[in-house]
Amino acid sequence: MLKNYIYLNVYLNDEEGVIAESLNLTVSLRGTREVRENCQLFRLTGLLDAFSEPTFRKVLGSKIDEGPKHIILDLSQIDFIDSSGLGALVQLAKQANAEGTLQIVTNARVTQTVKLVRLEKFLSLQTSVDAALENIK
């Protein structure tokens, strides 16, 4: 089943029970959202910076409110994150942790930036999506 919207494409995989949406956040930040039985998985690519941060925060904030409340952010394909992006992650972590959990999958570049400001424990960094899924179960 394929539905096209101006900003959102929705794909339903009946075999796995996973709904995947294509999120066109900005020119420099793209991603998908998978709604699973007990969590939402966001896979993002591109730049999480001052330009993309307002849209990122607005879109993901509204999706977190829709549920499920356990969130996995896969940032392993993010090429760059700046202080605005880190601020958005902190805000999303506070929102998600109020009723669920937030697990963030990172690459070396993102991990280095997060550790530079000593947020690695607060943001619950994970090495893989599988590790993050295990922490939710």
matplotlib code that plots the C-alpha trace (Angstrom):
import matplotlib.pyplot as plt

x = [0.0, 1.5, 0.2, 1.9, 1.5, 3.3, 5.8, 5.4, 5.3, 3.9, 4.7, 3.1, 4.8, 2.1, 4.5, 6.5, 3.8, 6.1, 4.9, 7.8, 7.3, 9.7, 10.5, 11.6, 12.8, 15.0, 17.3, 20.2, 18.4, 16.3, 15.0, 12.5, 10.2, 9.3, 6.5, 7.0, 5.0, 6.8, 8.9, 9.5, 12.7, 13.9, 16.8, 18.3, 20.9, 22.7, 23.3, 21.8, 22.7, 21.2, 19.4, 17.7, 17.2, 13.9, 12.2, 13.8, 12.6, 9.1, 8.6, 10.1, 8.5, 5.1, 5.9, 7.0, 3.7, 1.9, 3.6, 4.8, 6.8, 10.1, 12.2, 15.4, 17.2, 19.6, 22.2, 24.8, 24.4, 24.6, 27.6, 27.6, 26.0, 26.5, 25.4, 21.9, 21.6, 22.9, 20.4, 17.5, 18.7, 18.7, 15.2, 13.9, 15.5, 13.7, 10.4, 10.9, 12.1, 9.1, 7.0, 9.3, 13.0, 15.3, 18.2, 20.6, 22.6, 25.7, 28.8, 32.2, 31.7, 28.5, 29.9, 32.9, 30.8, 28.5, 31.4, 33.0, 30.2, 29.9, 26.4, 27.1, 25.4, 22.4, 21.7, 22.1, 24.3, 24.2, 26.5, 23.8, 20.1, 20.0, 21.6, 19.1, 16.2, 17.6, 17.6, 13.9, 12.7]
y = [0.0, 3.3, 6.7, 9.9, 13.2, 16.5, 16.0, 12.4, 9.0, 6.1, 2.5, -0.4, -3.8, -6.2, -9.1, -7.4, -5.1, -2.1, 1.2, 3.2, 6.9, 8.9, 12.2, 15.0, 17.3, 19.8, 19.8, 18.8, 16.3, 13.4, 10.3, 7.6, 6.7, 3.1, 2.5, -0.9, -2.7, -1.1, 1.7, 4.3, 4.1, 7.2, 6.8, 10.1, 11.1, 14.4, 17.4, 18.1, 21.8, 25.2, 25.1, 21.7, 21.9, 23.7, 21.4, 18.3, 19.3, 20.1, 17.0, 14.5, 16.2, 15.7, 12.0, 11.3, 12.6, 10.2, 7.1, 4.5, 6.3, 4.4, 6.1, 5.0, 7.7, 6.2, 8.9, 6.6, 8.2, 11.8, 13.6, 16.6, 17.8, 21.2, 22.8, 23.4, 19.7, 18.8, 21.1, 19.5, 16.0, 17.2, 18.6, 15.4, 13.3, 15.2, 14.8, 11.1, 10.2, 11.8, 8.8, 6.3, 6.1, 7.5, 5.5, 7.2, 5.1, 7.1, 7.0, 8.1, 11.7, 12.2, 10.3, 12.6, 15.7, 14.4, 13.4, 16.8, 18.4, 15.4, 14.4, 10.7, 9.3, 11.6, 10.9, 7.1, 6.4, 3.0, 1.3, -0.3, -0.4, -4.0, -2.9, -0.1, -2.5, -4.8, -2.0, -1.4, -5.0]
z = [0.0, -1.0, -0.1, -1.3, 0.5, -0.1, 2.7, 3.7, 1.9, 3.9, 3.3, 5.1, 5.3, 6.4, 6.9, 9.6, 10.9, 10.3, 8.9, 7.3, 6.5, 4.4, 6.3, 4.0, 6.7, 4.9, 1.8, 4.1, 6.4, 5.3, 7.1, 7.7, 10.6, 11.3, 13.8, 15.4, 18.1, 21.0, 19.6, 16.8, 14.8, 13.1, 10.6, 9.6, 7.0, 6.2, 8.4, 11.8, 12.1, 12.8, 9.4, 9.9, 13.7, 13.8, 11.4, 13.0, 16.4, 15.2, 13.1, 15.6, 18.6, 17.0, 16.1, 19.6, 20.9, 18.6, 20.1, 20.8, 23.5, 23.1, 20.6, 18.7, 16.7, 14.2, 13.5, 12.1, 8.7, 10.0, 8.4, 10.7, 14.0, 15.6, 18.9, 17.6, 16.7, 20.2, 21.8, 19.8, 20.9, 24.6, 24.2, 22.5, 25.2, 27.9, 26.0, 25.2, 28.7, 30.3, 29.3, 27.5, 26.5, 23.9, 22.5, 20.0, 17.5, 16.5, 14.3, 15.3, 14.2, 16.2, 19.2, 19.3, 19.2, 22.0, 24.1, 23.6, 25.6, 28.0, 27.1, 26.2, 29.3, 29.3, 25.6, 26.0, 23.0, 21.4, 18.8, 16.7, 16.1, 17.4, 20.7, 21.1, 20.4, 23.1, 25.6, 25.0, 25.3]

ax = plt.figure().add_subplot(projection="3d")
ax.plot(x, y, z, "-o")
ax.set_aspect("equal")
plt.show()
